Amino acid sequence: MKLKYSKFWFFLVVTILIVALFFVKNFKLQQEIIKEDNYVKIETIEKETCLECHQNTKGYSNYHNPELIGCISCHLGNPNTMDKDDSHKGMVLIPGNLKDAKATCGVCHPNELNKIENSLMTTNSGLVAVDKYIFGEADSPNGRYHIQLIENSASDKHLRDLCANCHLGAQKEEFGPITQLSRGGGCNACHLNYSDEAIKDLKTYLTSNKKELPQFHPATDIFVTNEHCFGCHSRSSRISTNYEGFQETLLDESEVIAKDGFKVIEDKRVYKYIGEDVHHTKGMLCIDCHSSHEVMGDGKRYIHEEQAVKVQCSDCHFKEQPNTVPYDSLDAESLLVFLHRDYKHSDKEIIAVKKGGHPLVNTFVDSLGNAFLIGKRDGELHPLNPQSEVCSRDNAHKNVSCATCHSSWTTRCIGCHNEYDQNEPRAFDLLDRKYGKGQWKEFVAEFSSSLPAMGVRENSEGTHIEPAVPGMILTIDKGSYSGKELGEDVSFHRLYAPNSPHTTTAKVRDCKSCHTNPATLGYGKGELIYEISEGVGTWSFTPAYELNPNDGLPEDAWIPFLKEVDKNVVNSTRTDFRPFTVKEQQELLLVGACLQCHKEDSKEMKQSLITGIQPLLKKLDKSCILPTW
């Protein structure tokens, strides 16, 4: 028995000595790292010499205050010397860039860093995949890529010249707040916030030749604004500008001076006002819907954005009961957000998205079953109205996405031409951020807007109708990159892309805007007319645009009018997204024919929403003339 107790005390003493040695060894780092539930907490052990020079600085967020985590947790360097040069050795002036995030942000937030490194905002996988597919360098738009690993093929150079600026791996190399011109910056892209005082102090610091040290430090926190999203998401499908209600134009700044309804953003692009998203009207931020789990990702490498986005309209605007989780079931990341925002609804159920299951911590359901969202911009309480009776009982449109009916407009871009100018002397590589010679250039014929077209998504989750936009109706002069004469090797592409316009309105588009609108059906703008002659009904279409000589279709069209599409012709940026077949067009136009006489709020049309159109066709009035195909 004595031997047993002797061994116990021996191992206890050895364990204590090992622990003590460990802390002595790490004492100079001024930190103690304690891992708790995959969350790393840092406690300062001893005052750092950094604060001897940088005295009385303020402006830090509550959870990134030097009194709690020190200075070197973020900036590295040597905290044990009063010599300026020695103390600044190995220092990171702008922490948060993914290049050094493992030594800075990632020490405390390893899980979040792993998610970010695998997210589409970092890899740009879908962007690269589609571009390579269109250039003929890949057999499918579903390959897995990383933007920072591309080389110098025709497609790679195209991306480097026109697209590769918007990814989180891009370095933030200059002091200052996130603006409309910001691109990348790793963790800074979302979490860096400058107060007015910090901006003023930075200006003084720079103009004093860095002699007058700032008193106000920028904050690193979770208070993400729409400005943080704008720099990248005002490009491509223009989600940020759509959300605010503005459509891009080809106008010059000088043409809209003092004109109402126009604005010029920081990169000098000119926008005109069309109509903002209802959520923007209510003061909601992007992150009110797209939470940390979605923005930073879930650690999986997705190919396209629609696979990464989990939140759906029906999560908040539910049909019967929302999907919820209790406060004590929150994961560590969600709990931190809840605590950082000082929310008080820990006694209530919290809405969780059905697709993926992550919680929306700024929502709750009260004891009466009423759901609310707490606006992250101002804390305002927004009631979450359930689906209207029309939506919840509508069987005819149960496979139609909410965005298809509730989007008021979307952007359209046609007549795009890409060619390589090998003599451009000031070409700028957006990926390597350096100048060279030779650059791809893009020429756009027209920017416009309209109600979204419709396309069909078919995959393992079922068949759904979603909004579509003319994403790539363009020519690419591939020969110009390989040294051939201009026009010698030109490829033409007519591709539409699935799109979530972010121009949501409470009022839905009317029935005719889907069933009798040629642009919606994929024919392009023009006149779609139903004519009855001698008891025979026929549809005819006259396009608004000239026919493109490459394929004989109107410039803005997706498909020919009531004609089969050549199966060998690629017409979508996704393999699971397509235009309507002729049979589907006929079904839609059949309803469109009925709408020529029957108002959409008539008894017959309301009944068709519940039972479909077929039962009503069995008891037609003699005056009803259906279309002949």
N, C-alpha and C positions, 0 to 999 in steps of 0.2 A: 504493500500500500504506500509506504514511504517513497519507494522507487517511482511509483506512478505519479505522485505529487511532485517529485523532484523533476521529472521530465516535463510536467506541465509548466512549472515555474521557469525551467530552462528555455522552453520554446517561447514563453511569454516575454522574457527578458530579451531574447534574440529578436523577436518581432518588433519590440519597442525600439531597440537599437537600429534596426533596418529603417523603420519609419523616421527616426530622428535623423539618421544619415541622409535620407532622401530629402528631408526639408532643409538640412544644412547645405546640401549640394545645390538646391534650387533657391536658396535665400537671395542670391544676387539678382535673380530675375524679378524680385519684388512681388512675386505672384504665388498663389496657391490655387491649383486647378482641381476642382472637385466635380466629378461627373455624377449627375443625378438625373435619372430618367432621360438619358440622351441629351440633357441640357447642361452645358458647362458653365459653372459659376466661378467668377474670378474675384478673389478678395485681396485687397492691397495689404501688404504686411508692413511696409515701411515707406516713408515719404520719399518720393523721387526728387532728384535734383532739378528735373525739368521745370518745376514750379518756382525755383529760385529766380529764374529769369522771366518766365511767363507767369508773373504774379497777378493775382486778382482777375484772372480770366473768367469769363462767364458765358452763358448761352448754351451750355451743354444740356442734352436731354437728361431726364432723371436717371435713366439706366446706363448712360455712358459718361457719367461724371467721373473725373479723375480721382475724386475722393473715394470712389468705389472700385474702379478698375485701373487706376493709374493712367499714365500717358502712353507708356510703351506697349500696352495691350493693343493699341491701334497703330501707333507710329513707329514702334520698335526703337532702335537707338540704344545708347548707353545711359542708364539713369543714375550712375554712381560716380559721376565726375562733374566738376564745375567748369571744366575746359570746354569751350563752345565746340571746337572741332571734334574732340573726342566724343562728346555727348551726342553729336549728330551723325557719327559713323553708323552706316547701315540703316539710317532713318528712312522711313517711307513718308514723304510729304503729303501724298494724297492716298490714304489707305482706302481699300475697298475695291480697287481694280482686281479683276480675276487673276491677273498675273502673279500677285503676291497675297491673294486673299487667304490662302492656307496658313500663312504666318500671322495674319491680322484677324479679319472678321471670322475666318473659319476656325480659329482656335476656340472661340466661344460658341460658334454656330456651325458645327461640322455637318449636321443633317441638312440645314438650309443651303449650305454651300454645295453639297452633293446634288441637291435638287436643281439648283441654278445651273450647275455645270452640265447637267443633262437636259435642260429645258430647251424648247425651240427658240426661245429668245437668245440663247447662247449658240446653239448649233446651226440654226437657220436651215435645218435639214430639208424641209419641204420646198423652200425657196430655191435651194441648189438643185434638188431633184427635178423640179418642174423645168427649170432653165436648161439643165442638161438634156432632158427629154425632148424639149422643143428644138434644141440645136442638133438633135440626132446623135448625141453622145451617150445616151442610155436608152434601154429598151422599154423602160417603165418610169412613170413619175413617182414611184414608190420606193426608190432606193434610200439608203441611210447615208447621210453625209454630215460633215462638219465644215462650216464656212471657213474656219482657219486652216483647214487642210487642203483647200483647193489649190490647183497649180496654175497653169497658163494655157489651157486649151482655149478655143474660141469662146466657149461658154464661160469658162473660169474668168477670162479677161472681161467678158461682158458683165459678170457679177462684180468683179473688182472695180470696174469703171462706173457702174450705175447703181449697184445694190448693196455692196458689202459694208456699208457704213453702219447699218442698223443691227448690231448684235452686241450682247453684253460684254463680249471679250474685248471690244474696242476700248482703248485706254483713255481715261480722263487724265489729261496732262497739264491742265491749267486750273488755277484756283478759280472759284466762283460758283454761283448757284446753277442748278439745272434750268435750262431755258429751252425755247422752241428749237434752238440750233444744236442742242446736246444730242450726242449719240453715244451709246454704250456707257462705260464707266463702272461696270460690275455692280456691286452693292450700292454705289453712289447713285446709280440711275434712278433708283426708287427712294432711297432712304436719306439722301443728303438734303438738308434744309438750311438755308441762310435767312436769318432775320434781317430786318432793315439795318439794324445796328451792325451786324456782321458784314453786310455788304459795304456799309460806309467805312468801317474799320479796314476792310481789305483794300479799298481804294486808297485810303491814306497810307497804308503799309507799302503798296506798290509805288505810289508817287513819291514816297520818301526814300526811295532806293532801298527799301526793306529795312529801314532803320527804326521806324516807329512801329513797335509790335502791336498787333491787334489786341484789344481787350475782350472783344466778343468773338467767340469761337462758333463756327457753324454747328448745327445739331445733327446728330444721326439718330433717326427715330422711325416709327412706323406711320407717321402722318404723311402718307403719300397723296399728292394732289394730282389733278388731271394734267398739270403742266409736266409732271414727271413722265407721263405716257406720251405726250404730244409729239416729241421730237421724232420718234420712230413711227408712231401710229397715225401720223398725218401724211404718211407716204403710202404707196401701193393702193390699197382699197380705201384709204382716207377715213378710217374709222373715227379718229379723234375729231376731225373737222365735220364729218357727218353728224356726229353726236351733238356738236354745238350748233348744227343747222346750216353749215356753209359748204358750198360746192366750188371746186376749183375751176378756174377759167384760164384762158390763154391771154387775158388782157395784161397790159403793162400798168405798172403803178401810176404812171402819169395820166392814164385814161380814166382813173376812178377817183381822183383827188376831189374831196368834198362831196362825193356821191353817196347818198344813203343806200344801205343794203349791201355795201361792199366793205371788205377789210383786206389789208395787206399784212401778211404775217412776216416774221423776222427774216425769212429767207427770200422775201420779196415776191412770193407767189400771191396772186390776187384771187380772192374768194368772194362769191356773192351769196347772200342769205336766201335759203330755200325754206327751211323749217326745222327747228331743233327737236331732238328726242324728248318725249314727255318726261323721262327721268332727269334729263338735264334741266328742263324747265323747273322741276321741283328741287333743284340744287343738289342732286345726287352725284357722287363721284364714280369714276370707273370701278374703284375698289369696293364700292358698296355691294356690287354683284360679284366682281372677280376678286375673290379673297386671296390670302397669301398662298393657300394650297394650290390655287389655279395659276396665279401669277408666277410663283417660283417653281411650279411643277410638283410632281409627286415622285420624282426620281427616275421615272421611266423615260426612255427615249422614243418619243413619238415622231411620226413622219410628217403629218399635217396638223394644222392648228385645230381643226374640228375634232380630232381625236384627243387633244389635250384639254379642250374646254369641256368642263363637266356640268356647270350650272345651266339650268334650263328655265325658261319663263314659268313653267308649271311648278317649279320648286317653291316660288313665292306666291304665284297666282294659281293655287291648287284647285282641283276639282271638288274634292270632298274634305279630306283631312291632309294636312302637311306631314311630311316625313320629319320626325324630330328626334333629338337626343337630349338627355338630361345634362346639366352642368357638370356633374361628377364623372361623366363619361368623355369629357373633352380630352383630346390628345394634347401633348405638351405644347406644340406650336400654337394651337388654338387657345389654350389656356393663357399663354403669354400675351397674345394679342388682347384677350379679354381683360387681363390685369393691366396691361399698358394703357389701355383706353379707359380704365377705371369704370367699367360697366358694373351695374348693380343687379342685373336680373339673374343671379345665380339660383334663385328659387323657381325659375320658370323653364319650360321646355324650349329648346333652341332648334330652329329649322336646320335640317341637314339635306344636302342635295341628294337626290335619288341615284344619280349616275356618279358613283364614286364614293358617296357617303360622307364627304367632309362637311363640317358644320359651318354655318354662316353666323358667326358669333355676334353680329350686330342685329340679330333678329330674335324674337321670342313670341310665344303664344301665351296669352293670359288665361285666367281661370274660366273665362266665358268662351274660350276657343277663338278669340280674335287675335290675328297675327299682326305684328308690327316690325318695321325696320328702323333702326336708329341710324340716321345719316352720319357718315363719318366726317363730313365737312363741318357740320355745325351742331350735331347731336339732336337735330329735329326728328320727331317721331312721325313716321310715315305708315299709315294703315296699309296693310297688304290685302287688297281686295281679291276675293276668289274669282274664278272664271265666271263670266256672265252666263246666263241661262242658255243663250244661243250657242256659245262655245261648248258648254258641258253636255248639251243634248244633241249636238250636231254629229250625226253619224256619217253623213256624206263627205265631211271634210276631216275625219279623224286622223287621216294620214298626212294632213297639211300642217306644216310647222307654223307656230305662232307668228314668226317673223314674216312669213309669206303674206299674211293678211294684214298684219299690224305695222308693216314698214311703209312709211308714206312716200319715200323716194330713195333712190340710190344713184351712185355715180355711173357714168358711161364714158368709155374712152375708145375711140375707133380711129382707124387710119394711121396706125403707128408704123414707122419705118426705122429699122436699125441698120446702120452701116458703120464700118470701121474706117477711121481717118488715120492712116499710118503716118501722116505728116504733122499731126497735132503736136506742137512743141511743148505744151504745158499740160500734158495728160497727168491726171492725179489718180493714183492707185488708192482706193478707199480702204482696202484691207491693210496694206503695208504703210499707208499714209506717207507716200513719197511721190515726187514728180518724176515723170519719164516722158518718153515720146511714143505717140500712137494711142488712140483712144476710140472706144465704141461711142457712138452718138445716137441719140433717139430723137426722132421727129414725130410730133403728134399732130394729127389733123384736126381733132375736135374733142373737147370736153363738154359733156352735157349731163343731164339728169332726167330720170323718169321713174315711174313705178317699176319695181323689180320685175324682171322676167321670172319664169318658173322653170325649174328642172327637177329631175327625179333622182333621188338617192336610193340606191339598192345595195344593201349589204346584209350581214348577219343579223342586224338589228331590225330588218324589215324594209319596207318601201315607203319613202316619205317624199313629199313635195316641198322643195326649199327655194328660197330666192336665188337668182343667178344674175351675173353681170357679164358683159362682154369683156372678159379679162385680157384676152390676147387675140385681137384681130390685127395681125401685123405681118410685115415682111421682114426677113432677116437676110441681109446680103452677106452670106458666109464667105463668099469668094473674096470679098474685100479684105478679110483677115488673113487669108492664105496667099495674098499677093496677086490675085486675079484682078481683071478689070472690073469696075463697078457694073453690076447688073449681070455678070457672067454666071454667077452661082447664087441665085436668090430663092429662098423658100418662103412659101406663104402659109399662114396658119389662121384658122378661124376657131378659136376656143373660148367658150364661156367658162366661168368659174363659180362655184358655190360661194355664197356671200351672206353674211349677217350684217345688214346695212347700218344698224344702230340709229335708225330714224323712227323709232317706235312712237305710235300714236294710240290713244285709247280707242279712237274711232277706226273701224276696219275699212279697208277698201271695198267698194261696192262690187256686186256680182259681175256686172258688165266689164269691170276693169280686169277681170281674169278671163271671162268666157267670150268676150268680143274684142279684146285689145290685142292687136297683132304683135306688138312688142313683147307683151306678157307671154304669148304663146311661142315666141321664138322667131317670128317672121321679120322682125324689125318694125320700125315706125312706118306708118302709111295708112291707107284706107281699107278697112276690112268691112265689107258690105254684104248683108243677107238680102237677096232679091227673090221675089216670088213671081213667076211668069207662067201663066197657063197651068196653074196648080202644081208647079214644080219649084221647090226651093233650092237655091244654090248660093254658096259663099264665093266671093271673089276678093282678091287682094291686090291693091296697087301700092307698091313701095314708095316711100318718100325719098329714098336714096338711089343713086345710080347702081347698076350692077357691077360688081367687082370682076374684072376680066380674068382673075385667077381661078374663080370657081363658079361665076355666073350668078352669085347670090347678091342681094342688096348689101351695101357696105356694113350695115349694123346687124344683119340677120344672124341667126344661129343655125336655122334649118330652112329648107325650101318649103313653100306653102303646100301642105297636104301631099307631099311626095316623100317617098322613103329615102332615108339617108344612106349613103354608101357606107357599109359596115367597115370598110378598110380606111375610112377617113376619120382621123382623130378630131373630135370636136369638144373635148372637155379637158380641163386641167386635172381631173381625177378619174380614176378607173371605175369608181362606184357612183359616178354622177353623170347623167345623160339628159338630152332633150326629150321631148315627148315623141312617142311613136305616132304613126299616122292614125292608128286605132284610137290612141289616147287623145289626139287632136280632134278627131271626129266626136268623141264623147263630150269633150269640152264645148265644141261648137254646137252640138245638139242642144245643150242647155242654153247656149248663147242664142240659138234660134227661138227657143221658148221665151227668152227674155225680151224679144222684139215686141211681144204683145203683153206678156204677163209681168207686172211690176214685181220687184224682188220681195216686197212685203206682202204679196198676194197670198191667198190661202194655198194655192197650188205650189208656189215656190217654197213656202215655209214647210209644207208637207214633204217636199222633195229632200229637205235637209235631214229629215228623220228616216224616211223610207228609201231614199234614192229616187232617181228619175224613172226607172224601169216600171214600177207598179202604175205610175201615172200614165205611161204610154199605152196601157191596155184599155184606158177609158178616155181616149182623145175625143175632143169635140170635132165636128166635121170641118170647122173653120181652121183647125190646126194643120199647117203645112210643114212637115218635117223636111230637113235637107236631104237632097239626093247626092250621093257621093260618086 
